Amino acid sequence: MAPDDLAEAAAIEAATFPSPWPIESLEYELFENPFCSAFVLEAGGRVAAYAFLWVVHEYAHLVNIAVEGGLRRLGYGERLLVHLLHYAKSNGACRIHLEVRENNEAAISLYQKYGFTILGRGENYYTDGTAAVFMEAEL
């Protein structure tokens, strides 16, 4: 992700999540967090998907991944996820974990396709009261 991609990523974030991260949080991840790597996948010269990934020693955490609304179910999210898994492993991570809204069945199914298992559930995890499913995979 380049600095010029941030506005498009923030727009996708705002349109995707009920409680989106403010642009200041995305800026922190991109510019200041030493453990964070940020990625975009482009289509037609625009950001189609973005992700933020932390790699800390042998652990990776998929902080955020989203695809622009009109481009969902076209494989962009899957391509980006595969890249993230390879990137995390090549940077020393042995395991990767994430949390996902329990009602996001498409994402949960995609994660399971790539070896993620459900570790548990967190009630009222998100600010809108939605529960989270905690998932992890070996790399």
Residue frames relative to the residue before (quaternion, step in Angstrom):
aa qw qx qy qz dx dy dz
M 1.0000 0.0000 0.0000 0.0000 0.00 0.00 0.00
A 0.2296 -0.7497 0.6091 0.1193 3.51 -0.94 0.95
P 0.6697 -0.5003 0.3477 0.4245 3.60 -1.15 0.42
D 0.6449 0.5387 -0.3215 0.4366 3.60 1.04 -0.72
D 0.6310 0.5481 -0.3263 0.4415 3.61 1.22 -0.38
L 0.5105 0.7104 -0.3943 0.2814 3.56 1.21 -0.49
A 0.6523 0.5174 -0.3319 0.4434 3.61 0.89 -0.81
E 0.6647 0.4843 -0.3086 0.4779 3.60 0.97 -0.80
A 0.6313 0.5164 -0.3341 0.4724 3.60 1.00 -0.77
A 0.6506 0.5116 -0.3139 0.4652 3.60 0.96 -0.83
A 0.6374 0.5151 -0.3302 0.4684 3.60 1.03 -0.71
I 0.6364 0.4999 -0.3260 0.4887 3.60 1.01 -0.78
E 0.6175 0.5496 -0.3288 0.4567 3.58 0.98 -0.87
A 0.7001 0.4821 -0.2714 0.4515 3.58 0.80 -1.05
A 0.7049 0.4553 -0.2677 0.4735 3.59 1.02 -0.75
T 0.6896 0.5140 -0.2701 0.4329 3.59 1.19 -0.50
F 0.8186 0.2761 -0.1027 0.4930 3.55 0.79 -1.02
P 0.5288 -0.6425 0.4533 0.3195 3.60 -1.02 0.79
S 0.7662 0.1811 -0.1015 0.6081 3.58 1.16 -0.64
P 0.0568 -0.8533 0.5173 0.0333 3.59 0.47 1.15
W 0.5338 -0.5719 0.5049 0.3649 3.51 -1.26 0.46
P 0.4541 -0.6526 0.5158 0.3193 3.59 -1.00 0.69
I 0.6523 -0.5352 0.3588 0.3990 3.56 -1.16 0.54
E 0.5903 0.5807 -0.3708 0.4206 3.61 1.10 -0.59
S 0.6447 0.5045 -0.3189 0.4777 3.59 1.06 -0.70
L 0.6419 0.5044 -0.3186 0.4817 3.56 1.01 -0.78
E 0.6268 0.5285 -0.3299 0.4679 3.58 1.02 -0.77
Y 0.6274 0.5321 -0.3372 0.4578 3.59 0.96 -0.83
E 0.6668 0.5021 -0.3083 0.4562 3.58 0.85 -0.96
L 0.7017 0.4817 -0.2715 0.4494 3.58 0.88 -0.92
F 0.8214 0.3156 -0.1296 0.4570 3.57 0.79 -1.01
E 0.8193 0.3163 -0.1240 0.4619 3.59 1.01 -0.71
N 0.6508 0.5202 -0.3424 0.4342 3.61 0.99 -0.63
P 0.3306 -0.7899 0.4786 0.1944 3.61 -0.40 1.16
F 0.6729 0.4949 -0.2937 0.4647 3.60 1.21 -0.35
C 0.6425 0.5627 -0.3030 0.4228 3.56 1.28 -0.30
S 0.0836 -0.7261 0.6796 0.0628 3.49 -1.20 0.78
A 0.1673 -0.7978 0.5765 0.0569 3.56 -0.92 0.95
F 0.1083 -0.8151 0.5691 -0.0103 3.54 -0.94 0.98
V 0.0856 -0.7519 0.6470 0.0938 3.54 -1.26 0.48
L 0.1895 -0.7007 0.6706 0.1528 3.48 -1.34 0.43
E 0.1939 -0.8175 0.5374 0.0732 3.56 -0.69 1.10
A 0.0462 -0.7467 0.6628 0.0321 3.52 -1.30 0.56
G 0.8465 0.0249 -0.0486 0.5295 3.55 -0.72 1.05
G 0.6905 -0.5002 0.2771 0.4431 3.57 1.08 0.71
R 0.6704 0.4428 -0.2922 0.5188 3.58 1.29 0.15
V 0.5648 -0.5741 0.4616 0.3719 3.55 -1.24 0.42
A 0.1899 -0.7864 0.5824 0.0794 3.55 -0.70 1.15
A 0.7868 -0.0240 0.0565 0.6141 3.58 1.12 -0.72
Y 0.0754 -0.7810 0.6179 0.0508 3.54 -1.22 0.48
A 0.0412 -0.7882 0.6130 0.0350 3.55 -1.28 0.34
F 0.1831 -0.7243 0.6524 0.1274 3.51 -1.30 0.56
L 0.0314 -0.8045 0.5909 -0.0509 3.56 -0.81 1.09
W 0.1926 -0.7490 0.6222 0.1215 3.54 -0.97 0.92
V 0.0404 -0.7451 0.6642 0.0460 3.55 -1.09 0.76
V 0.0447 0.7818 -0.6143 0.0976 3.52 -0.60 1.24
H 0.8090 -0.1585 0.0274 0.5654 3.53 -0.28 1.36
E 0.8249 -0.2170 0.1500 0.5000 3.62 -0.68 -1.02
Y 0.6628 0.4886 -0.3039 0.4792 3.59 1.26 0.10
A 0.1289 -0.7546 0.6376 0.0864 3.52 -1.14 0.71
H 0.1173 -0.7685 0.6254 0.0673 3.53 -1.17 0.63
L 0.2784 -0.7312 0.6011 0.1628 3.55 -0.75 1.09
V 0.2482 -0.8200 0.5053 0.1035 3.52 -0.16 1.35
N 0.7938 -0.1342 0.1524 0.5733 3.55 0.84 -0.99
I 0.0837 0.7521 -0.6513 0.0561 3.52 -1.13 0.78
A 0.1230 0.7925 -0.5881 0.1050 3.56 -0.92 0.88
V 0.2480 -0.7424 0.6101 0.1233 3.52 -1.25 0.66
E 0.5625 -0.5938 0.4563 0.3503 3.57 -1.05 0.80
G 0.6382 -0.6209 0.3155 0.3279 3.55 -0.87 1.05
G 0.7272 0.4444 -0.2512 0.4589 3.59 0.83 -0.90
L 0.7076 0.4471 -0.2514 0.4860 3.57 1.26 -0.21
R 0.4104 0.7172 -0.4733 0.3053 3.58 1.24 0.18
R 0.8203 0.2379 -0.2257 0.4687 3.53 -1.31 0.65
L 0.5567 0.5723 -0.4061 0.4445 3.57 1.18 0.64
G 0.6474 -0.5637 0.2983 0.4172 3.58 1.28 0.21
Y 0.4555 0.6986 -0.4561 0.3105 3.61 1.21 -0.06
G 0.6634 0.5053 -0.3064 0.4590 3.57 0.90 -0.88
E 0.6554 0.5087 -0.3084 0.4654 3.56 0.98 -0.84
R 0.6492 0.5111 -0.3227 0.4617 3.60 0.91 -0.84
L 0.6664 0.4894 -0.3020 0.4746 3.56 0.96 -0.85
L 0.6284 0.5331 -0.3334 0.4580 3.60 0.97 -0.81
V 0.6477 0.5117 -0.3224 0.4634 3.61 0.88 -0.90
H 0.6372 0.5156 -0.3261 0.4710 3.59 0.97 -0.82
L 0.6570 0.5198 -0.3107 0.4491 3.60 0.91 -0.90
L 0.6469 0.5194 -0.3205 0.4572 3.58 0.95 -0.84
H 0.6622 0.4871 -0.2981 0.4852 3.58 0.95 -0.85
Y 0.6474 0.5262 -0.3156 0.4521 3.56 0.93 -0.88
A 0.6597 0.5100 -0.3117 0.4556 3.58 0.86 -0.95
K 0.6741 0.4928 -0.2959 0.4638 3.57 0.87 -0.94
S 0.6903 0.4777 -0.2908 0.4590 3.58 0.88 -0.87
N 0.6976 0.4209 -0.2689 0.5137 3.58 1.25 -0.26
G 0.7210 -0.5174 0.2226 0.4036 3.55 1.19 0.64
A 0.5156 0.6429 -0.4336 0.3645 3.59 1.19 -0.02
C 0.2671 -0.7544 0.5831 0.1397 3.56 -1.10 0.81
R 0.7784 0.1569 -0.0636 0.6045 3.55 1.21 -0.58
I 0.1181 -0.7633 0.6299 0.0811 3.53 -1.25 0.53
H 0.0486 -0.7985 0.5997 0.0205 3.54 -0.98 0.80
L 0.0509 -0.7770 0.6274 -0.0009 3.50 -1.34 0.42
E 0.2152 -0.7083 0.6365 0.2164 3.48 -1.38 0.03
V 0.0736 -0.7904 0.6081 -0.0138 3.52 -1.10 0.82
R 0.5700 -0.5810 0.4435 0.3753 3.57 -1.09 0.64
E 0.5131 -0.6850 0.4216 0.2996 3.57 -0.83 0.96
N 0.6783 0.4738 -0.3014 0.4740 3.61 1.16 -0.40
N 0.5561 0.5843 -0.4009 0.4343 3.61 1.26 0.10
E 0.1099 -0.8554 0.5052 0.0316 3.54 0.48 1.27
A 0.6195 0.5457 -0.3557 0.4380 3.62 1.00 -0.71
A 0.6748 0.4808 -0.2995 0.4731 3.59 0.91 -0.88
I 0.6418 0.5224 -0.3297 0.4544 3.60 0.90 -0.87
S 0.6517 0.5129 -0.3084 0.4659 3.57 0.95 -0.85
L 0.6452 0.5109 -0.3192 0.4699 3.59 0.97 -0.84
Y 0.6615 0.5020 -0.3143 0.4600 3.57 0.87 -0.89
Q 0.6505 0.5097 -0.3206 0.4629 3.59 0.95 -0.81
K 0.5926 0.5721 -0.3572 0.4404 3.59 1.08 -0.69
Y 0.7530 0.3552 -0.1893 0.5206 3.59 1.11 -0.69
G 0.7231 -0.5207 0.2300 0.3912 3.55 1.09 0.75
F 0.4594 0.6639 -0.4712 0.3552 3.58 1.19 0.15
T 0.1417 -0.7579 0.6309 0.0868 3.53 -1.09 0.79
I 0.5048 -0.6417 0.4900 0.3055 3.53 -1.21 0.56
L 0.2522 -0.7793 0.5624 0.1132 3.55 -0.82 1.08
G 0.7650 -0.2370 0.2052 0.5626 3.54 1.04 -0.73
R 0.4044 -0.6884 0.5628 0.2140 3.46 -1.41 -0.17
G 0.1715 -0.7767 0.5978 0.0996 3.57 -1.08 0.72
E 0.3566 -0.7392 0.5361 0.1973 3.55 -0.61 1.16
N 0.8587 0.0632 -0.0533 0.5057 3.58 -1.13 0.72
Y 0.1989 0.8303 -0.4989 0.1488 3.58 1.07 0.71
Y 0.7445 0.3633 -0.2009 0.5229 3.56 0.95 -0.90
T 0.6562 -0.5627 0.3361 0.3739 3.57 -1.14 0.62
D 0.6700 0.4701 -0.3108 0.4832 3.60 1.15 -0.40
G 0.6253 -0.5855 0.3195 0.4051 3.59 1.27 0.19
T 0.4833 0.6658 -0.4407 0.3590 3.60 1.25 -0.07
A 0.4474 -0.6777 0.5199 0.2650 3.54 -1.10 0.77
A 0.3119 -0.7264 0.5822 0.1901 3.55 -1.27 0.50
V 0.2626 -0.6847 0.6527 0.1906 3.49 -1.33 0.52
F 0.2360 -0.7646 0.5876 0.1204 3.56 -0.83 1.04
M 0.0362 -0.8164 0.5743 -0.0487 3.55 -0.77 1.10
E 0.0483 -0.7891 0.6123 0.0069 3.54 -1.23 0.59
A 0.0693 -0.7765 0.6252 0.0375 3.54 -1.24 0.58
E 0.4208 -0.6408 0.5730 0.2897 3.52 -1.26 0.51
L 0.3029 -0.7498 0.5618 0.1746 3.55 -1.09 0.75
